[in-house]
Amino acid sequence: MAEIYRPETEEDAADIIADCHDRHESVAIFGGNTRAGYGNPVSASAGLSSSHLSGIVAYNPSEMVMTARSGTPLAEIEAALAAEGQYLAFEPMDHRGIMATEGTPTIGGVFAANVSGPRRFALAGAARDSLLGIRFVNGRGEIIRAGGRVMKNVTGLDLVKLMAGSHGTLGFLTELTFKVLPRPKHAVTLCISGLDDEAAIRLMASVMGLPVEVSGAAHLPFMVRNSFLSGHLAGDSVACLRLEGVEGAVAIRQQKLGDYLASHGPVQHLDAAQTAVLWREIADVRPYCDGSEKPLWRVSVAPSKGAMLLAALRQDAAVDAFYDWQGGLIWMRMDGGCEARILRTLIARHGGGHATLLRAGIGERQIVPAFEPAPAAVATLTARIRATFDPRGIFNPGKMERQEIAA
């Protein structure tokens, strides 16, 4: 990459991008670059970083809405929220461990990749569900605004959500407005051991029907269990259920859930400090923060199909895995090759889903599509949308699928 552009203002970014458009110069867009290597390899002439577009623009805790520039470090956002007893409810993960990268996670990168943690399945929704408004520069160098600072006044909701998860292929984000929530005052986790994958997923599903408001449901098989809480989880395979809220209410729900779980196996109760550590490690995929290039997949399926999918995959591939989102999200590390064809074929046979290759050696990344190949009709629609925002295809060419720079 010959040059990295680091605009200081939104207007600087617009000028740079307009010039790149005119010169047919492609750019690799990034923030803190903590997800370097995520997605398909990008073929670009230059880099375009949001790192100098930093700072909180507006924050009114009573409205529970914040506006920040895209390059603002996530740690700065979280510190400002913590001072007011608030937080990002969607619990974004830190990719540096699994990707073996450095740098600083940014709020723009979180929303550009729609990074959503353990609360995604239950209470908080995805990152995009918290996004209210955006400002960005399109591939012509035009500044676009969608949405607003107050949720009820949002008028560009579709465009806002479209940008979340587009991985910098539709525009260069410069500013984001998002909702925040009060931080729970107390949290505990109940862990039940001794269940196989299928039994654990069935149990988690049954618990979701109880009036206990579970905010996290993960199953950690024996092969990964010792990677969490420094090996202090009791038993072998462990299903973990988190409860959050006001301390008195949490205590009542904890008793009710504990009584229910007692007939299914040994139960371990984790306090607030242990709970915070455990779910941070689950969010950050702690077992696979190993510095290796072993292929790592993020697989999203119907929770009821996860255990069956993994069992079928193990007939043909050596794979290590654990479950989040009540079994609907499976983190899989392959001990051999990527096994993309086998994995994606089995996903289709088990009701459908998505498999994203987060990490692999460069040779495999060159030939294995990182994202689930889209049906022809969806691919055509996606191409039309991208052509609208970035007619010459200068943004992150090849990131989502292999493509050429338009003439």
Buried (B, 14 or more C-beta within 10 A) or exposed (E): EEEBBBBEEBEBBBBBBBEBBEEEBBBBBBBBBBBBBBBBBBBBBBBBBBBBBBEBBEBEBEEBBBBBBBBBBBEBBBEBBEEBEBBBBBBBBBBBBBBBBEBBBBBBBBBBBBBBBBBBBBBBBBBBBBBBBBBBBBBBBBBBEBBBBBBEEBEBBEBBBBBBBBBBBBBBBBBBBBBBBEBBBBBBBBBBBBBBBBBBBBBBBEBBEEEBBBBBBBBBBEBBBBBBBEEEBBBBBBBBBBBBBEEEBBBEBBEBBBEBBEEBBEBBEBEBEBBEBBBBBBBBBBBBBBEEBBBBBBBBBEBBBBBBBBEBBEEEBEBBBBBBBBBBBBBBBBEEBBBBEBBBBBBEEBEEBEBBBBBBEEEBBEEBBBBBEBEEEEEEEBBEBBEEBBEBBBBBBBBBBEBEBBE
